[in-house]
């Protein structure tokens, strides 16, 4: 692996349908924004012969970041699949966005992959969010390798970067994070920086020279071997420590020379089972070159060291009714079980679904069952429908290359599944099944929007429906209390992309308006009111008088109506009318236009007329009585309070707690969760955390995350309540 004597470029070109899971490798690239993931994908595609020059396909486009929004924003905002062929293997490279707002695309890539390449920049190091993803991969045992990029940067130091990676990723065993190659440097330039021109294999002790633009293998000079001796010995010891042959370490320490083939086999097994994490270096190809530095070595690692889909565990599968169902892992002849890991809309093709097949074989033009369950809290309806599969294809930039089939372990794009959404399961029509959905972060940044014009209003509902169908990290809310349409996003960049897609893809122009929280009102003490609705202007008149008493109730009691009328002062048939009028006025509010809650309203007296009294009259009188009672009472304006939990690194606990206090929050407890993190629990008014998703990311340098849930409504401070009342009067 990486030290094969006769490594050669892969077969040129086009990804085809794989014929056996053993020939497939599904690899997701992970790293912070700007680490070089997309550039690396393009360099690997060039080395594999899939593009004619760095990043270009036959029509002149790029293989990744080809979306117009990505061009405008100059960053990846969605998951991209780039399939390449190398040495008889099909490698599905899944390029993910590095920006935290698009973590849903990263989660989809992790779901579809069997191994991960963590791309770190030699000039930027390892950020906190990348460490968190590493820990997630470790929790599920996903094999990983590390690729160091940007070695051309001033002061870039591969050895120092390897040490940083071992510290960041090798908490349990730093000797499990070791380089397979050391870079060779050319003559220093005018700035004193010596460019990396090649690599030397620590196991094979062979030199791989890329200075000519094409990989050439040679014997290292006698002055170069001593430079790698210490790193080589440490690598061999690290490999032997992971070997299943317990005698190997004793033989090595006894001075025996371990066969290179044995070391490579043990290395490949350790990488495949996720117990050893090699570090490699890579750089894009120079203009006119056929191969980028380290790309051949990286492709050899992927094909030789990363696991096949056959080595993964079978997914948890049930029937749509929840009955468990046993499915063999990655059996092309088994029952069809596939999952939609990404959904996109193409202006010419329509809806296109990126699908990972876990069992069975998917073929064009067959009818499949589409099951979507478990995302109702995100605005997605549960659905079970049969749909006809359109064409199968392998994406390559803007091109779609037709496939004849897609076997278990492989990925493909499926056209014209009009009801399928991200996270849905595809199965046989006569044997419907359902995969357990993967975990997605909750969107916690609200974006209140309204149609820009009447024409936009007609298209808004359909556009929003398509948007949330594509992105399960986005939640659509029709808030009945504030009468706002709210799109919940993961951050500002996520929101910007949503608005851009509405405009450019669905032709809907929207305006962003201030987000409102659901305020409430209640009585601070007892009060009484008299409602008199008497109109007699000839003909049939209106006559209703009622007297009520109002008193506050404990939080969460709602509106309680009590009838204490005696002597028939209000006829029995009109008492429900009074209640209806009171409740209608309570829903409108009595002070600042917010619903009234947590009061007992008691009807104590009233008057009626044998001819002019009516249901409508007593409804009106009931509302007037409640308004009069409010005019003579102190009314509390209630704000929603959320229970907030923040998982944050110990270094930022003080800053987070101070910030929560500044938001009128009450910290109710902290607890250590291990791994240098603390869980902070607090109660915070929702008025103060509208932008907390953005502010917390800045405060913790992207290393913290939080959850929130509604706790209760409680009185807000007088000065804030007065300001809101003034704003409502001005409006």
matplotlib code that plots the C-alpha trace (Angstrom):
import matplotlib.pyplot as plt

x = [0.0, 1.7, 5.0, 4.1, 7.0, 5.0, 2.2, 0.6, -2.1, -5.6, -7.7, -8.7, -12.0, -15.5, -17.0, -19.1, -21.4, -19.5, -20.0, -19.0, -18.9, -15.3, -14.3, -16.0, -14.5, -16.7, -14.6, -15.7, -13.4, -13.6, -12.0, -12.5, -13.3, -10.2, -8.3, -8.1, -10.7, -12.1, -8.6, -7.6, -10.6, -9.7, -6.1, -7.1, -9.5, -6.6, -4.3, -7.0, -7.3, -10.9, -10.2, -8.0, -6.4, -6.7, -10.4, -11.7, -14.0, -14.7, -17.1, -14.6, -16.4, -15.0, -15.8, -16.7, -18.1, -19.9, -23.1, -23.6, -24.1, -20.7, -19.1, -20.6, -19.7, -16.3, -16.9, -18.5, -22.1, -23.2, -22.1, -20.5, -19.9, -16.9, -16.5, -13.1, -11.6, -8.1, -6.4, -9.6, -11.4, -14.3, -13.7, -16.6, -15.1, -17.6, -16.5, -18.2, -18.5, -16.1, -18.2, -20.2, -23.5, -23.5, -22.9, -26.0, -24.2, -21.2, -23.6, -24.9, -21.4, -20.5, -23.7, -22.8, -19.1, -17.2, -14.0, -12.9, -10.0, -9.4, -7.8, -5.8, -3.9, -0.2, -0.8, -4.0, -3.7, -6.6, -9.7, -12.1, -15.0, -12.7, -11.7, -15.4, -16.1, -13.1, -14.6, -17.9, -16.1, -14.2, -17.5, -18.7, -15.3, -15.0, -11.5, -9.7, -6.5, -5.1, -3.9, -1.7, -2.2, -0.8, 2.8, 3.7, 2.8, 5.5, 6.6, 4.7, 6.2, 5.0, 6.8, 5.3, 1.9, 2.1, 2.9, -0.2, -2.4, -1.1, -1.9, -5.4, -6.5, -4.4, -5.6, -5.8, -2.7, -0.4, 1.6, -1.5, -1.2, 2.0, 3.2, 3.8, 6.0, 8.3, 8.4, 11.5, 12.4, 14.0, 16.2, 15.0, 13.4, 14.1, 11.9, 13.9, 11.1, 12.1, 9.3, 8.2, 9.3, 8.8, 8.2, 10.2, 8.4, 9.2, 8.5, 9.9, 12.7, 12.0, 12.0, 9.0, 10.0, 7.2, 9.5, 9.0, 5.2, 5.0, 5.7, 9.1, 10.4, 14.1, 16.6, 17.2, 20.7, 22.8, 22.5, 18.7, 18.2, 19.6, 17.0, 14.1, 15.5, 13.8, 10.5, 10.7, 11.4, 8.5, 6.2, 7.2, 6.7, 3.3, 2.2, 3.5, 1.6, -1.6, -0.7, -2.8, 0.5, 1.5, 4.9, 5.9, 6.9, 9.2, 10.8, 11.3, 12.8, 15.0, 16.6, 14.7, 14.0, 10.3, 9.3, 7.9, 4.9, 3.9, 4.2, 2.1, -0.6, -0.7, -0.9, -3.8, -5.7, -5.1, -6.3, -9.4, -10.5, -10.0, -7.1, -4.3, -4.5, -1.7, -0.7, 0.1, 1.0, -0.7, -0.5, -2.3, -0.6, 1.4, 0.1, 0.6, 1.4, -0.5, -0.1, -0.3, 2.2, 1.1, -2.0, -0.8, 0.1, -3.3, -5.2, -3.2, -4.0, -7.7, -7.8, -5.5, -6.2, -9.7, -12.5, -14.9, -18.6, -18.7, -16.9, -19.5, -22.3, -25.8, -28.1, -30.9, -34.0, -37.7, -40.9, -42.8, -44.9, -41.8, -41.3, -37.6, -36.2, -32.9, -30.9, -27.5, -24.8, -24.1, -25.7, -26.3, -28.8, -30.6, -33.8, -33.5, -32.5, -31.2, -31.2, -31.5, -28.5, -29.0, -31.8, -31.3, -33.4, -32.2, -33.9, -33.9, -34.1, -36.2, -35.6, -32.3, -31.7, -28.2, -28.7, -26.5, -27.5, -27.0, -28.6, -29.9, -29.4, -31.2, -32.1, -33.6, -37.3, -38.3, -41.0, -39.7, -41.3, -40.4, -40.6, -40.1, -40.6, -39.3, -38.8, -42.3, -40.8, -38.8, -41.9, -41.7, -44.8, -44.5, -45.1, -45.2, -45.6, -44.6, -42.6, -40.9, -37.2, -35.9, -32.5, -29.5, -26.3, -22.9, -22.4, -19.3, -19.5, -22.6, -22.6, -24.6, -23.2, -25.7, -25.4, -27.0, -27.4, -26.2, -25.3, -25.1, -22.2, -22.3, -23.8, -25.8, -28.0, -31.7, -33.9, -37.6, -38.3, -40.8, -41.7, -38.4, -36.7, -33.3, -33.2, -35.9, -35.6, -36.0, -37.1, -38.9, -42.5, -43.7, -41.3, -41.4, -38.6, -37.4, -33.9, -33.4, -32.7, -29.3, -29.0, -29.1, -28.4, -31.4, -31.6, -31.7, -31.4, -34.9, -35.4, -38.8, -39.8, -42.6, -43.3, -42.0, -45.1, -48.4, -46.7, -44.1, -46.8, -48.3, -45.0, -43.7, -45.3, -44.1, -40.6, -40.3, -41.6, -38.9, -36.2, -36.9, -37.3, -33.7, -32.3, -33.3, -31.3, -33.8, -37.2, -40.3, -42.6, -46.0, -46.2, -49.9, -49.2, -47.1, -48.6, -45.1, -43.5, -40.2, -37.3, -35.1, -31.5, -28.1, -26.4, -26.2, -24.5, -27.1, -29.8, -28.1, -28.0, -31.6, -32.7, -30.5, -31.9, -35.5, -34.6, -32.4, -33.8, -37.5, -38.0, -39.3, -38.3, -38.8, -38.2, -36.6, -38.6, -37.8, -38.5, -41.2, -41.4, -44.8, -45.5, -48.4, -50.3, -51.8, -53.4, -51.0, -53.9, -57.7, -59.9, -63.5, -65.2, -68.7, -69.6, -72.6, -73.8, -77.1, -78.3, -81.9, -82.3, -85.7, -86.6, -84.7, -82.1, -79.2, -79.1, -76.6, -74.9, -72.5, -70.2, -67.1, -64.3, -60.7, -57.9, -54.5, -53.8, -50.5, -48.3, -49.7, -53.3, -54.7, -58.1, -60.6, -64.2, -66.6, -70.3, -71.6, -74.7, -77.7, -81.4, -81.2, -79.8, -78.1, -80.3, -78.7, -78.6, -76.4, -73.8, -71.8, -72.1, -70.4, -67.6, -67.1, -66.8, -64.4, -62.2, -62.2, -61.0, -58.4, -57.0, -56.7, -55.1, -56.0, -52.9, -50.4, -52.2, -50.8, -53.0, -54.1, -53.3, -53.4, -56.5, -59.8, -62.8, -65.9, -69.3, -71.1, -74.0, -75.7, -78.9, -80.9, -83.9, -86.7, -86.6, -83.3, -80.8, -79.0, -75.9, -74.0, -74.9, -73.6, -70.4, -69.8, -70.6, -68.2, -65.3, -66.1, -66.2, -62.7, -61.3, -62.7, -61.3, -57.9, -58.1, -58.3, -55.6, -51.9, -51.2, -48.0, -46.4, -45.1, -42.1, -41.2, -38.3, -36.2, -34.2, -30.8, -28.0, -24.6, -21.8, -18.6, -14.9, -13.6, -11.6, -14.7, -17.0, -16.5, -17.1, -20.3, -21.7, -20.9, -22.6, -25.7, -26.0, -25.7, -28.8, -30.8, -30.2, -30.0, -27.4, -29.0, -26.1, -23.0, -21.6, -18.4, -19.0, -15.5, -13.1, -12.4, -16.0, -18.7, -22.4, -23.9, -27.7, -29.5, -32.9, -32.9, -35.6, -36.2, -36.0, -32.3, -31.3, -32.6, -29.0, -27.4, -26.5, -24.2, -23.0, -22.0, -20.0, -18.0, -17.6, -16.3, -14.5, -16.9, -16.3, -19.6, -23.1, -26.4, -30.0, -33.1, -36.6, -39.5, -39.9, -42.7, -43.8, -42.9, -43.2, -40.6, -38.8, -41.0, -38.7, -38.6, -42.4, -43.0, -40.8, -42.6, -46.0, -44.8, -43.7, -47.0, -48.9, -46.6, -47.2]
y = [0.0, 3.2, 1.3, -0.9, -1.2, -1.0, 1.5, 2.8, 5.3, 4.0, 3.3, 6.5, 7.8, 7.2, 5.7, 2.6, 0.4, -1.8, -5.5, -6.6, -4.8, -5.9, -3.5, -0.5, 2.1, 4.8, 7.6, 10.9, 13.9, 15.8, 19.1, 22.7, 25.2, 26.1, 22.9, 21.8, 19.0, 20.0, 20.6, 17.2, 15.5, 17.2, 16.1, 12.5, 12.6, 13.9, 11.1, 8.5, 9.8, 11.0, 14.6, 16.1, 18.7, 19.6, 19.7, 19.7, 17.2, 16.9, 19.9, 22.1, 22.2, 21.1, 17.8, 19.5, 22.8, 23.2, 24.7, 28.4, 29.3, 27.6, 29.7, 32.9, 32.1, 30.6, 27.7, 24.3, 24.3, 20.8, 17.2, 16.3, 12.7, 12.2, 8.6, 7.5, 4.3, 3.2, -0.1, -2.0, -0.4, 2.1, 4.9, 7.1, 10.3, 12.3, 15.9, 17.7, 21.3, 22.4, 25.3, 24.4, 25.7, 22.8, 20.0, 18.3, 17.6, 16.3, 13.9, 12.7, 12.0, 10.1, 8.0, 7.1, 6.3, 3.4, 5.4, 9.0, 11.1, 14.0, 16.8, 19.3, 22.3, 22.6, 26.4, 26.3, 23.2, 21.3, 23.2, 22.2, 21.2, 18.8, 17.2, 16.7, 15.0, 12.7, 11.7, 10.9, 8.7, 7.0, 6.4, 4.2, 2.8, 4.3, 3.9, 7.1, 8.5, 12.0, 14.0, 17.1, 19.8, 23.3, 22.2, 24.9, 27.6, 29.5, 27.9, 24.7, 21.9, 18.3, 16.9, 19.5, 19.0, 15.2, 15.9, 18.2, 15.5, 12.9, 15.2, 16.1, 12.7, 10.2, 11.0, 7.3, 6.2, 8.9, 6.0, 5.1, 8.4, 8.2, 9.1, 6.6, 8.9, 11.9, 14.8, 15.5, 19.2, 20.9, 23.9, 26.9, 29.7, 33.5, 33.5, 30.7, 28.1, 24.8, 23.2, 19.6, 17.7, 14.1, 11.5, 8.8, 5.6, 4.7, 1.0, 0.4, 3.0, 4.0, 7.5, 8.9, 12.0, 14.3, 17.2, 16.4, 16.5, 12.7, 10.2, 8.5, 5.9, 5.7, 4.5, 7.0, 8.4, 7.1, 10.5, 10.3, 6.9, 8.1, 10.9, 8.4, 5.8, 7.1, 7.7, 4.3, 2.4, 4.2, 3.3, -0.3, -0.5, 1.1, -1.4, -4.4, -3.1, -3.4, -6.8, -9.9, -11.9, -11.5, -13.0, -10.2, -7.7, -10.1, -11.1, -7.5, -6.5, -9.5, -8.0, -10.0, -8.1, -8.2, -8.9, -5.8, -7.8, -8.8, -5.1, -3.9, -6.5, -5.7, -2.0, -2.5, -4.6, -2.0, 0.8, -1.1, -1.9, 1.7, 1.2, 2.8, 6.2, 6.9, 10.4, 11.3, 14.4, 15.6, 18.6, 19.5, 18.9, 21.7, 23.2, 20.7, 17.8, 14.5, 13.8, 15.7, 15.0, 12.1, 11.3, 7.9, 7.0, 8.1, 6.1, 3.0, 3.6, 3.9, 0.7, -1.3, -0.1, 1.1, -1.5, -2.7, -2.2, -6.0, -5.3, -2.9, -3.9, -4.5, -1.5, -1.5, -2.3, -2.6, -2.8, 0.5, -0.7, -1.1, -4.8, -5.8, -7.3, -9.2, -8.1, -9.5, -6.9, -5.7, -8.7, -7.7, -10.6, -9.7, -7.6, -4.1, -1.6, 1.8, 5.2, 8.7, 10.5, 13.7, 15.3, 18.1, 19.7, 20.0, 22.6, 20.1, 16.7, 17.6, 16.0, 13.9, 11.6, 10.5, 6.9, 4.5, 0.9, -1.2, -4.4, -5.8, -4.2, -1.1, -0.9, 1.7, 1.8, -0.5, 0.4, 0.8, 1.6, 4.9, 5.1, 8.4, 8.4, 10.0, 13.7, 15.0, 17.5, 19.0, 19.8, 16.5, 14.4, 10.6, 9.0, 5.5, 5.6, 3.5, 5.3, 4.3, 4.8, 6.9, 6.7, 5.7, 7.7, 8.5, 12.3, 13.9, 17.7, 18.8, 15.6, 12.6, 9.3, 6.5, 3.3, 0.0, -0.9, -0.1, -3.0, -3.1, -1.0, 1.4, 4.9, 6.3, 9.2, 8.4, 10.6, 11.4, 10.1, 12.9, 12.1, 10.9, 13.1, 13.0, 10.2, 8.1, 4.4, 2.7, -1.0, -3.5, -2.7, -6.0, -6.0, -2.4, -1.7, 1.2, 2.2, 4.0, 7.6, 9.1, 11.9, 15.4, 18.6, 20.7, 24.0, 26.7, 30.0, 31.4, 33.2, 34.8, 35.4, 36.7, 36.7, 39.8, 40.1, 38.4, 36.4, 35.2, 34.3, 31.9, 30.0, 30.3, 27.2, 24.9, 26.4, 26.0, 22.4, 21.5, 23.3, 21.3, 18.0, 18.5, 19.5, 17.7, 20.2, 22.9, 23.1, 24.9, 26.4, 28.1, 29.9, 30.2, 32.6, 35.2, 34.4, 34.2, 31.7, 30.7, 28.8, 27.4, 27.1, 26.1, 29.5, 32.6, 31.0, 28.2, 30.9, 32.8, 29.7, 28.9, 32.4, 32.1, 28.8, 30.1, 32.9, 31.2, 27.7, 28.1, 31.7, 32.9, 36.3, 36.7, 39.5, 38.7, 40.3, 40.4, 37.2, 37.4, 35.2, 34.0, 36.5, 36.1, 38.3, 37.5, 39.4, 40.2, 40.3, 40.1, 42.4, 42.8, 44.1, 44.9, 44.5, 46.4, 46.0, 47.8, 49.1, 50.0, 52.0, 50.8, 47.3, 44.4, 45.7, 44.2, 43.9, 42.1, 42.9, 40.7, 41.1, 39.1, 38.6, 37.7, 36.2, 34.8, 31.1, 29.1, 28.8, 26.4, 26.6, 28.2, 29.9, 28.7, 29.9, 29.5, 30.2, 31.6, 33.3, 32.9, 33.7, 33.5, 36.9, 35.6, 33.0, 29.6, 29.6, 32.7, 31.6, 29.7, 32.9, 34.9, 32.3, 32.3, 36.1, 36.1, 33.4, 35.3, 38.5, 36.5, 35.2, 38.7, 40.0, 42.8, 45.0, 44.6, 42.3, 39.0, 36.0, 36.0, 32.9, 31.5, 33.2, 32.2, 34.2, 34.0, 35.2, 36.5, 38.5, 40.1, 41.2, 40.1, 41.3, 39.0, 40.2, 42.0, 39.6, 37.2, 35.0, 37.7, 40.4, 38.3, 37.4, 41.1, 41.9, 39.1, 40.6, 44.1, 42.9, 41.3, 44.5, 46.6, 44.2, 44.6, 48.4, 48.4, 45.8, 45.4, 43.1, 41.1, 40.6, 37.0, 35.9, 32.3, 30.9, 28.1, 25.3, 25.6, 23.0, 24.0, 21.4, 23.3, 22.8, 23.4, 26.4, 28.3, 27.4, 30.8, 32.8, 30.8, 31.2, 34.9, 35.3, 33.5, 35.7, 38.7, 37.4, 37.4, 33.7, 31.7, 28.9, 26.0, 23.5, 22.2, 18.7, 17.2, 14.9, 13.7, 14.6, 18.0, 19.2, 20.5, 20.6, 23.9, 24.0, 27.3, 28.9, 31.8, 34.0, 33.2, 36.9, 36.8, 33.7, 34.4, 34.6, 32.3, 29.7, 32.4, 34.0, 30.7, 29.6, 32.8, 32.6, 29.0, 29.1, 26.6, 23.9, 24.2, 23.2, 23.7, 22.5, 24.3, 23.5, 25.5, 25.5, 28.0, 31.6, 34.0, 37.8, 39.9, 42.9, 46.0, 48.1, 45.6, 45.0, 48.7, 48.9, 46.1, 47.7, 50.9, 49.1, 47.3, 50.7, 52.3, 49.3]
z = [0.0, -1.2, -1.6, -4.5, -6.9, -10.1, -9.2, -12.3, -13.3, -13.3, -16.3, -17.9, -17.5, -17.0, -13.9, -14.8, -12.9, -10.4, -10.8, -7.3, -3.9, -3.4, -6.2, -4.6, -2.2, -0.8, 0.7, 2.3, 2.5, 5.7, 6.7, 7.5, 4.8, 2.8, 3.8, 0.1, -0.1, -3.5, -4.9, -3.7, -5.3, -8.6, -8.3, -7.6, -10.6, -12.8, -11.6, -12.2, -15.8, -15.3, -16.3, -19.0, -16.8, -13.1, -12.2, -15.8, -17.5, -21.2, -21.4, -19.6, -16.3, -12.9, -11.2, -7.9, -6.8, -10.2, -8.7, -9.6, -5.9, -5.1, -7.8, -6.5, -2.8, -3.6, -1.3, -1.2, 0.0, -0.9, -1.1, -4.4, -5.7, -8.0, -9.1, -10.5, -11.5, -10.4, -10.9, -11.4, -8.5, -8.5, -6.0, -5.0, -3.7, -1.6, -1.3, 1.7, 2.6, 5.4, 6.7, 9.8, 8.4, 5.9, 8.4, 7.1, 3.8, 5.8, 7.7, 4.4, 3.2, 6.3, 5.9, 2.3, 3.0, 4.5, 5.3, 5.7, 4.5, 6.9, 5.0, 7.1, 5.9, 6.8, 7.1, 9.2, 11.4, 12.9, 14.0, 16.8, 14.4, 12.6, 15.9, 16.7, 13.4, 14.1, 17.4, 15.7, 13.3, 16.1, 17.9, 15.0, 14.2, 10.7, 9.2, 8.7, 7.2, 7.2, 4.2, 4.7, 2.1, 1.3, 1.8, -0.7, 1.9, 3.7, 6.9, 6.1, 8.0, 7.4, 10.4, 12.7, 11.2, 11.8, 15.4, 15.7, 14.0, 16.5, 19.3, 18.0, 16.7, 18.7, 22.2, 23.1, 21.2, 19.5, 17.9, 15.9, 13.9, 11.9, 8.4, 5.7, 3.7, 4.3, 1.8, -0.2, -0.7, -3.7, -3.8, -1.7, -3.7, -3.2, -0.1, 1.4, 1.2, -0.3, -2.4, -1.9, -5.0, -4.0, -1.3, 0.3, 1.4, 5.0, 4.5, 1.1, 1.4, -2.2, -3.6, -5.6, -7.5, -8.8, -9.9, -13.6, -13.3, -13.4, -10.7, -11.1, -8.8, -7.9, -5.3, -2.5, -2.1, 0.8, 2.4, 2.5, 4.3, 7.7, 7.5, 7.6, 10.0, 13.2, 11.5, 9.8, 13.0, 14.8, 11.9, 11.9, 15.7, 15.3, 12.7, 14.7, 17.8, 15.8, 14.2, 14.9, 15.1, 18.7, 18.0, 15.6, 18.2, 20.0, 16.7, 15.7, 19.1, 18.8, 15.7, 13.0, 9.8, 9.2, 5.6, 3.8, 2.5, 6.0, 7.2, 4.4, 5.0, 8.7, 7.9, 5.5, 8.1, 10.9, 8.6, 7.5, 11.0, 12.2, 14.7, 12.7, 11.0, 8.4, 7.5, 3.9, 2.0, -1.2, -3.6, -6.9, -10.2, -11.7, -15.0, -17.7, -15.3, -15.2, -11.5, -8.3, -5.6, -3.4, -5.4, -6.5, -2.9, -1.7, -4.3, -3.4, 0.3, -0.6, -2.7, -0.5, 3.0, 3.2, 3.6, 1.0, 1.5, 2.3, 5.6, 6.9, 9.2, 7.9, 8.4, 10.9, 8.8, 9.7, 7.8, 7.6, 10.5, 12.7, 12.6, 12.7, 9.5, 9.1, 6.0, 5.1, 4.7, 1.1, -0.7, -4.4, -4.6, -1.4, -0.9, -2.2, 0.6, -0.6, 1.0, -0.5, 1.0, -1.0, -3.1, -5.6, -8.3, -11.8, -14.1, -17.0, -15.4, -12.3, -8.9, -8.8, -5.8, -4.8, -3.5, -1.6, -2.1, 1.0, -0.2, -3.5, -7.0, -8.3, -11.9, -14.2, -15.0, -12.1, -9.6, -6.1, -2.7, -1.2, 2.6, 4.5, 8.3, 11.3, 10.2, 11.0, 13.4, 10.6, 8.5, 6.5, 6.2, 6.7, 3.3, 1.7, -2.1, -5.1, -7.7, -11.0, -11.1, -14.0, -15.4, -13.2, -13.7, -12.2, -11.8, -13.1, -12.7, -14.6, -16.7, -15.9, -17.3, -17.7, -15.6, -16.4, -12.7, -9.2, -6.9, -3.1, -1.9, -4.8, -5.3, -8.1, -9.1, -9.7, -11.8, -11.4, -7.9, -7.4, -3.8, -2.5, 0.1, 1.7, 4.2, 2.5, 2.0, -1.4, -1.4, -3.5, -4.3, -2.9, 0.1, 1.5, 4.1, 6.1, 7.3, 10.5, 9.6, 10.6, 13.2, 11.9, 14.0, 14.8, 12.9, 15.5, 13.6, 12.7, 9.3, 9.0, 5.4, 3.4, -0.4, -2.1, -4.4, -5.2, -7.9, -5.5, -2.9, -5.4, -5.8, -2.2, -0.8, -3.5, -3.4, 0.3, 0.1, -2.4, -0.3, 2.9, 0.9, -0.3, 3.1, 6.3, 8.4, 7.4, 9.2, 7.9, 10.5, 9.9, 13.3, 14.2, 17.1, 15.2, 11.7, 10.3, 7.9, 9.5, 7.9, 10.6, 9.5, 10.9, 10.4, 8.3, 5.4, 5.4, 5.3, 2.5, 0.4, 1.1, -0.1, -3.1, -4.1, -3.7, -6.0, -8.7, -8.7, -7.9, -9.1, -5.7, -4.4, -0.6, 1.9, 5.3, 8.2, 11.9, 13.7, 16.4, 19.4, 20.8, 23.6, 26.0, 28.5, 31.9, 34.9, 37.7, 40.2, 40.6, 38.7, 37.6, 34.5, 33.2, 29.5, 28.3, 24.7, 24.3, 20.9, 20.2, 17.0, 15.8, 14.8, 16.3, 18.8, 20.7, 24.5, 26.7, 30.0, 31.8, 34.8, 35.3, 37.7, 36.6, 38.7, 37.8, 37.7, 37.9, 34.9, 32.2, 33.4, 30.2, 30.3, 32.8, 32.5, 35.5, 35.6, 39.0, 37.8, 40.1, 39.6, 35.8, 35.4, 32.2, 30.6, 30.4, 26.6, 26.5, 29.0, 26.3, 24.2, 27.0, 27.2, 23.5, 23.5, 26.4, 24.8, 21.5, 23.2, 25.2, 21.9, 20.6, 23.8, 26.2, 26.4, 23.5, 21.2, 22.5, 23.6, 27.2, 29.3, 32.8, 34.2, 35.6, 34.3, 36.4, 35.1, 38.2, 37.0, 34.0, 32.4, 29.3, 27.3, 26.3, 22.7, 21.9, 23.6, 21.3, 21.0, 19.1, 21.7, 24.6, 22.7, 22.3, 25.9, 27.1, 25.1, 26.4, 30.0, 29.7, 28.1, 31.0, 33.6, 31.9, 31.8, 35.6, 36.3, 36.0, 33.0, 32.8, 29.4, 29.3, 27.2, 26.3, 28.2, 26.7, 28.5, 26.8, 27.0, 25.7, 25.1, 25.1, 25.6, 29.1, 27.9, 26.9, 29.8, 31.6, 28.4, 27.7, 31.2, 31.2, 27.8, 28.9, 32.0, 29.7, 27.9, 31.1, 31.4, 34.6, 34.7, 36.5, 36.4, 34.8, 34.4, 33.0, 30.0, 29.4, 26.5, 27.9, 27.6, 29.9, 29.5, 30.7, 31.5, 31.6, 31.2, 28.8, 27.3, 23.7, 22.8, 23.7, 21.7, 18.2, 16.9, 19.5, 16.8, 15.2, 18.4, 20.1, 17.1, 17.2, 21.0, 21.0, 17.6, 16.2, 18.9, 20.9, 20.1, 21.9, 22.1, 23.2, 24.0, 25.3, 29.0, 29.9, 29.7, 32.5, 33.1, 31.3, 32.9, 33.1, 30.9, 28.1, 28.3, 28.0, 24.9, 23.3, 24.1, 22.5, 19.4, 19.1, 19.4, 16.8, 14.4]

ax = plt.figure().add_subplot(projection="3d")
ax.plot(x, y, z, "-o")
ax.set_aspect("equal")
plt.show()
